[in-house]
Amino acid sequence: MKNLFGFMIDRVKYAQGRPIETLGKYCCCLLMVVLQWHCGESRKKDSKVDEGAEASQEVDIRILRDIPEDLKTPQGMVWVPGGQFMQGAVDHDQMAMGHEKPSHPVAVDGFFMDLTAVTNAQFEKFVAATGYVTVAERSVDWEELRKQLPADTEKPHDSVLQPGSLNFKKAKSKLPNLYDFSQWWQWTVGSNWRNPNGPNSNIEGKETHPVVHIAFEDAQAYCTWAGRRLPTEAEWEYAARGNKAGTIYFWGDEGAQLAQNANTWEGEFPVSNTTGDGYELRSPVRSYPSNGFGLYDMAGNVWEWTSDWYNAKYYGELHSQKRTVVNPPGAIISFNPNNPYAKEKVIKGGSFLCNASYCGSYRISARMGSSLDSSLEHLGFRTVLSVEMLQTGGE
């Protein structure tokens, strides 16, 4: 039988040799089993028109830029004016990965976006109103899990197939490499949005922290209840840029200003965090300056779901069209050559675990694929509203 531990690592290592920070619930659960075995134990119009720059062919780009006069900005949101930008990595970004290239011209209509990621208090209100149970709070379905595994994989012990999620764990000493994500992730039974750091933790006093351990299905359920939707990857990236064209970060190109602008990992990952930015784990929303559009935490703190399928070839496909693409809805299918069995959505923004030595995903162009059932302590979401949604019965 193929070495199961090797199989899992092969499936989830990220492109270009960098490790992935996300793993589906079922794969997470299996990872716990594999780690136990390995250690020898029993284990996302029509208002003023913006005529944009033309790409390789002449096209009259017409997009909704300003808020229609009859609409008001919903509470807790901000208007992101429509515009055009180059989606993807800028040429001088030394940390850019292959799937962030090539950059390509995109135009998006204006839309409303949450000022911050959805907080614990907001999600709690949703759960109280609907009785919703998140993916992390449900037992693992072995019949579903086995579809993602070799045919001869034995069923793990029932004690492992319990409700839970992935939590970060520090390493006691410097690691020989940062390619094996299992060195800092552990499957924790009883970990969920109410108990973000394990069964003995809670969210008391953390009402303004971003809600985490949220799978794609959970984010979608909240959006349906709230009359919102998740942003497309193009909308998210355009919003994160905040009127700054051609820069690596939303504040500019100065990496030295990271601590003043985002909650990330400072120090030696994953051994010690110097907390120069003021926090070791998640921080309350609005703890750092907003970007040019008035949006908070568009870099660091927690990853955020988008509605787009993750496809490693997608940017190349858009670039090959040699024109400005208007409101791209994302790839038609999911494709990750390093994780071919999983259906993944794009997540953006990076998290409090991002470090230059491991993943500089606090950069605007950074992107990651995350399977639909992923729930981790550094993954949340924020919502958007289009003008059409408001005009046809939205908030």
C-alpha positions in Angstrom: 0.0 0.0 0.0 1.2 3.5 -0.9 2.6 5.4 2.1 -0.4 7.3 3.3 1.5 10.1 4.9 3.4 10.7 1.7 0.2 10.6 -0.3 -1.3 13.4 1.9 1.7 15.6 1.6 1.9 15.1 -2.1 -1.7 16.1 -2.5 -1.6 19.3 -0.5 1.8 20.8 -1.1 1.4 24.2 -2.8 2.6 25.2 -6.3 6.3 25.9 -6.7 7.3 24.0 -3.6 5.5 26.4 -1.2 3.3 24.8 1.5 -0.4 25.3 1.5 -2.1 26.8 4.5 -5.5 25.3 3.9 -6.8 21.8 4.0 -10.4 20.4 3.8 -12.1 19.1 6.8 -12.1 15.5 5.6 -8.5 15.7 4.6 -7.7 17.4 7.9 -9.3 14.6 9.7 -7.3 12.0 7.7 -4.2 14.1 8.4 -4.7 13.6 12.1 -5.0 9.8 11.5 -1.9 9.8 9.4 0.1 11.9 11.9 -0.8 9.5 14.6 0.3 6.5 12.5 3.4 8.3 11.5 4.4 9.0 15.0 3.8 5.4 16.1 0.6 6.3 18.0 -3.0 5.1 17.6 -4.4 9.0 14.7 -15.0 31.4 -3.1 -25.7 50.2 -14.5 -26.0 52.4 -15.6 -24.7 55.4 -13.7 -21.6 57.5 -14.6 -19.5 55.6 -17.1 -15.7 55.0 -16.8 -14.1 54.6 -20.2 -10.9 52.7 -19.4 -7.6 52.1 -20.9 -7.7 49.8 -23.9 -5.6 46.6 -24.0 -4.3 44.9 -27.1 -7.6 45.6 -29.0 -9.8 48.7 -28.9 -12.7 48.2 -26.6 -15.2 50.7 -25.2 -15.2 49.8 -21.5 -18.4 50.9 -19.8 -18.7 50.2 -16.1 -20.7 51.5 -13.2 -18.4 53.8 -11.3 -20.5 56.0 -8.9 -23.4 55.1 -6.6 -26.8 55.6 -8.2 -28.5 58.7 -6.7 -31.4 56.6 -5.3 -29.2 54.3 -3.3 -27.7 54.7 0.2 -24.7 52.8 1.6 -25.9 50.0 3.8 -24.7 50.2 7.4 -21.3 48.6 8.0 -20.4 48.7 4.3 -18.5 51.1 2.0 -18.9 51.9 -1.7 -16.1 50.6 -3.9 -16.2 52.7 -7.0 -16.0 50.9 -10.3 -12.7 51.0 -12.1 -10.0 49.2 -13.9 -6.8 47.6 -12.7 -4.1 45.1 -13.5 -5.1 41.9 -11.7 -2.1 39.8 -10.6 1.4 40.3 -9.5 3.3 43.5 -10.2 6.6 43.1 -12.0 8.8 44.1 -9.1 7.2 41.8 -6.6 10.0 39.4 -5.7 7.7 37.1 -3.7 5.1 36.6 -6.5 4.2 33.0 -7.3 3.5 31.5 -10.7 -0.3 31.4 -10.2 -0.3 35.1 -9.6 0.9 35.7 -13.2 0.6 36.9 -15.8 -1.1 40.2 -14.7 -4.0 41.1 -17.0 -6.4 44.1 -17.4 -9.7 43.8 -15.6 -12.7 46.2 -15.1 -15.3 45.8 -12.3 -18.6 47.6 -11.7 -18.9 49.5 -8.4 -20.2 47.6 -5.4 -20.7 47.7 -1.7 -18.3 45.8 0.6 -18.2 45.1 4.3 -15.8 47.4 6.1 -14.4 44.4 7.9 -14.5 40.7 7.9 -17.7 39.2 9.5 -17.2 39.2 13.2 -18.0 36.7 15.9 -20.9 38.9 17.1 -22.4 39.1 13.6 -22.1 35.4 13.0 -23.6 34.7 16.4 -26.6 36.8 15.5 -27.0 34.7 12.3 -26.8 31.4 14.2 -29.3 32.6 16.8 -31.8 33.5 14.1 -31.4 30.3 12.1 -30.0 27.6 14.3 -27.4 27.0 11.7 -24.7 24.4 12.5 -21.3 24.9 10.8 -19.3 22.2 9.0 -16.7 22.1 11.9 -19.5 21.3 14.3 -20.7 18.2 12.3 -19.2 14.8 12.5 -17.0 13.6 9.6 -18.8 11.5 7.0 -16.5 8.6 6.3 -18.4 7.7 3.1 -17.7 11.2 1.8 -14.1 11.2 3.0 -13.2 7.9 1.3 -14.1 9.4 -2.2 -11.0 11.5 -1.9 -8.6 8.7 -0.9 -7.0 5.5 -2.4 -9.5 2.6 -2.6 -7.6 0.5 0.0 -7.5 3.2 2.7 -8.8 1.8 6.0 -11.4 3.6 7.9 -9.9 5.6 10.8 -11.1 5.1 14.4 -14.4 6.7 15.3 -12.7 8.9 17.9 -11.1 10.8 15.0 -14.3 11.2 12.9 -15.6 13.7 15.4 -16.6 17.4 14.9 -13.5 19.5 14.8 -11.2 21.7 12.7 -7.6 22.6 12.2 -5.6 24.7 14.7 -2.2 26.2 14.6 0.5 24.9 16.9 3.9 26.4 17.5 7.1 24.4 16.9 9.4 24.0 19.9 12.5 24.6 17.8 13.6 25.7 14.3 12.3 23.4 11.6 14.6 21.9 9.0 12.2 23.0 6.2 8.9 24.8 5.8 7.4 22.6 3.2 5.7 20.2 5.5 2.6 22.0 6.8 1.7 19.2 9.2 4.5 20.5 11.4 2.3 23.4 12.5 -1.3 22.2 12.0 -3.2 19.8 14.2 -6.7 18.4 13.9 -8.6 19.5 17.1 -11.8 17.8 18.0 -14.2 20.4 19.5 -12.6 23.3 17.7 -15.1 25.6 15.8 -16.2 29.2 15.6 -17.4 29.2 19.2 -14.2 27.5 20.4 -11.6 28.9 18.0 -8.5 27.7 19.9 -9.9 24.4 20.9 -12.7 23.0 23.2 -11.5 24.9 26.2 -11.5 28.3 24.5 -14.5 30.6 23.8 -15.3 33.9 22.1 -16.2 35.9 25.3 -14.7 39.3 25.0 -13.8 38.6 21.3 -17.1 39.8 19.8 -15.2 42.1 17.4 -12.7 39.4 16.3 -13.3 38.0 12.8 -15.2 34.7 12.9 -13.1 31.7 11.9 -13.3 28.0 11.3 -15.8 28.9 8.5 -16.1 26.6 5.6 -17.4 27.8 2.2 -20.8 26.4 2.9 -21.0 28.3 6.1 -20.1 31.6 4.5 -22.7 31.0 1.7 -25.4 30.3 4.3 -24.6 33.5 6.1 -24.8 35.4 2.8 -28.2 33.9 2.0 -29.5 35.0 5.4 -28.1 38.5 5.1 -29.1 39.0 1.5 -25.5 39.4 0.5 -22.9 37.4 -1.5 -19.2 36.6 -1.5 -17.0 38.9 -3.6 -15.4 37.6 -6.8 -11.7 37.3 -6.7 -11.4 40.3 -9.1 -13.7 42.4 -6.8 -11.7 41.4 -3.7 -8.3 42.2 -5.3 -9.5 45.5 -6.8 -11.0 46.5 -3.4 -7.8 45.6 -1.6 -5.8 47.8 -3.9 -7.7 50.8 -2.7 -6.8 53.2 -5.6 -3.1 52.4 -5.4 -1.9 51.2 -8.9 1.2 49.0 -9.4 2.1 48.5 -5.7 2.8 45.3 -3.9 0.9 46.1 -0.7 -2.2 48.2 -0.2 -0.1 50.9 1.5 2.7 50.9 -1.2 5.9 49.0 -1.7 7.5 49.4 1.7 7.8 46.0 3.3 9.2 47.7 6.4 5.7 49.2 7.1 4.1 45.8 7.4 3.8 45.8 11.2 1.9 49.2 11.2 -0.5 48.0 8.6 -1.3 44.3 9.1 -1.5 41.5 11.6 1.1 38.9 10.4 3.8 36.6 11.9 6.9 38.5 13.0 9.9 36.5 14.1 10.9 33.0 13.2 8.0 31.0 11.8 6.5 28.8 13.3 8.7 29.0 16.5 8.3 32.5 17.9 6.2 35.5 17.1 7.7 38.8 18.4 4.3 40.4 18.2 5.8 43.7 16.9 2.4 44.4 15.3 0.7 44.0 18.7 -0.9 40.6 18.3 0.2 36.9 18.3 -3.0 35.4 17.0 -6.1 37.1 15.6 -6.7 40.8 16.2 -10.0 42.7 16.5 -11.2 44.1 13.3 -10.2 47.8 12.6 -7.0 47.3 14.6 -4.9 48.7 11.7 -5.3 51.6 9.2 -7.9 51.1 6.4 -6.9 51.2 2.8 -7.7 53.8 0.2 -11.4 52.7 0.0 -11.8 52.7 3.8 -11.6 48.9 4.1 -10.0 47.2 7.0 -7.8 44.1 7.2 -7.4 43.6 3.5 -4.0 42.2 4.4 -3.3 39.7 7.2 -5.4 38.7 10.2 -7.5 36.1 8.5 -7.9 34.7 5.0 -11.2 35.5 3.3 -13.3 33.4 1.0 -14.2 34.6 -2.6 -16.8 33.0 -4.9 -14.3 32.0 -7.6 -13.2 28.5 -8.3 -9.4 28.2 -7.9 -7.7 27.3 -11.2 -4.0 27.5 -11.6 -4.4 28.2 -15.3 -7.0 30.9 -15.0 -4.8 34.0 -15.2 -3.1 32.6 -18.3 -6.5 32.2 -19.9 -7.6 35.7 -19.1 -4.3 37.1 -20.4 -4.6 35.2 -23.6 -7.8 37.1 -24.4 -5.7 40.2 -25.0 -8.4 42.6 -23.8 -9.8 44.1 -20.7 -12.2 41.6 -19.1 -15.2 43.1 -17.5 -16.5 41.6 -14.2 -14.8 38.2 -14.6 -16.8 35.6 -12.7 -13.8 33.3 -12.2 -12.8 30.0 -13.6 -15.4 27.5 -14.9 -13.9 24.6 -13.0 -11.5 24.1 -10.2 -8.0 22.9 -11.1 -5.0 22.5 -8.8 -2.4 20.1 -10.2 -1.0 19.7 -6.6 -4.4 18.8 -5.2 -6.4 17.3 -8.1 -9.2 15.6 -6.2 -10.4 18.6 -4.3 -12.8 21.3 -5.4 -11.2 24.5 -4.3 -12.3 28.2 -4.1 -10.0 31.2 -4.1 -9.2 32.7 -0.7 -7.4 36.1 -0.4 -5.6 38.4 2.1 -3.3 36.2 4.0 -3.5 35.8 7.8 -1.8 36.3 11.1 0.4 33.3 10.3 1.9 34.8 7.1 5.6 35.4 7.2 8.1 36.3 4.5 10.0 33.1 5.1 6.9 30.9 4.5 4.1 32.8 2.7 4.0 36.5 2.0 0.3 36.4 1.4 -0.4 39.8 2.8 0.6 41.0 -0.7 -2.4 42.2 -2.8 -1.9 39.7 -5.6 -1.5 36.7 -3.3 -4.1 34.0 -3.7 -4.6 30.5 -2.5 -7.0 27.6 -3.2 -9.0 26.1 -0.4 -11.3 23.1 -0.6 -15.0 23.7 0.1 -15.0 21.9 3.4 -11.9 23.7 4.8 -12.3 25.3 8.2 -9.3 26.7 10.0 -8.6 29.1 12.8 -7.3 31.7 10.3 -10.1 31.5 7.6 -13.1 33.8 7.6 -15.0 36.0 5.1 -16.6 39.3 4.3 -19.7 40.1 2.1 -20.6 42.4 -0.8 -23.7 43.8 -2.3 -24.1 44.8 -6.0 -26.4 47.6 -7.1 -28.6 45.0 -8.9 -29.0 43.1 -5.6 -30.2 46.2 -3.8 -32.5 47.2 -6.7 -34.1 43.8 -6.8 -34.8 43.3 -3.1 -31.4 43.2 -1.3 -30.8 45.0 2.0 
